């Protein structure tokens, strides 16, 4: 993978093609900078999830003092 999914430039000499050719590098940079904050937010969310998972009791749904009810099948 090269990281360049599409290097084709718009063909033609019209105003739209010229504007797109001139602005593509700025659009790519803005997209990369915006995604940077998304990745930081995801890293923080995963870190908080890891800390919460570490403190989770792991399936202990009742306390030690609560009696265990027998399983009744019909």
Beta strands, then each sheet from edge to edge (+ up, - down):
end
